[in-house]
Amino acid sequence: MSSRQDTTTVLITGVGDTVGQALIKTARQSALPCRVLGTDRDAFSVGLHWVDAGFILPHCSHPDAYLAEIRRICVDEGAQLILPGSEVELELLSRNADALLAETGAIVVASKPDVLRVAMDKWETCRFLERSGLNFPRFARGDSPEEIRQLVAVAGFPLIAKPMRGTGARGVVKIKTWSDLDPLIAGGVPMVVQEYLQPDDEEYSVEVYTLRGGRQAGAICYRRGQLIAGDTYRAQVMQHEAVQMEARSVAAALGSSGPCNVQLRVTERGPVTFEINPRFSGGVSMRAHFGYNEIEMAIRDLVRGEPVPPPKVTSGRALRYWEEAYVDDAPETKAVPDAPRAEAIAMVP
């Protein structure tokens, strides 16, 4: 049995959503013992019942109250790592990472704000790829009819239109004809229009974890199968040297720290990146099962200060499915999601 000194306390935010829940599973798979704290704004988030201690936070749209509670929890519970489980929290925590480290000793595992600014904007992502000499989807601004005409002349139909900022494939539209573009142009939502990368069955996701000194801890690649709302429900973990090399070049050029998920399609001109997520993604627990545990890497690198060995990635398939949790009503469970002070929630054994 490990001692308390050997155990790392990690705080995972957003445990009511898929990424936060996957991070909990990843921590449980680590070869290094973890004490897992979880936070969410919703008292009925299932992830709060999977952790060693759970806390309800104010919404991060109230940054002062949110950060005050994060600081309090980190100090009271001795958190050593903060693992953001949602994009809105990621941006706020990244901007305040230095202050949180100084005030609490907890390290936010996230890229710098300037890296997030590029990768979380679909337009800026395309421009970055082009400037860096990497393969990129041909693109145009959704509010520029002239740019769209030039794109159609080069790439033809179909096209794909995406909100410049957005997650989980929300608002993504396949454009098959000129008439499909009319509501897009008139909609008023900032969009980027890209060539439709083909074929559909050559889509890959690659994770590249970058250590504190800038070295990449290898990569893991899987072919994406069935997608629902942008999440992978079937995946085949495999080696694909060209795809992995391109993804590693993308992460290096971007200057990401910690986790970075690169999504690509293999086209007639080679692997083309169409999405970059320099954050933990929903596939983190799946990757851990096949030997690429990003939380374990973070603990070795940032907390223990020891070398991170090359991951031993195995191959196989991942199939996702629905599951339920059943929680009995208990008088000691207190749900105060909007309270100025976070409330600890009673855990179900």
PyMOL commands that set and color helices and strands:
alter all, ss='L'
color gray80, all
select helices_A, chain A and resi 4-6+18-29+46-49+63-77+87-95+97-104+113-119+122-131+145-155+178-186+241-254+284-289+294-303
alter helices_A, ss='H'
color red, helices_A
select strands_A, chain A and resi 8-12+34-40+53-56+81-83+107-108+139-141+159-163+173-175+191-195+203-207+220-224+227-228+231-232+234-237+261-267+270-277+316-319+343-345
alter strands_A, ss='S'
color yellow, strands_A
deselect
rebuild
show_as cartoon
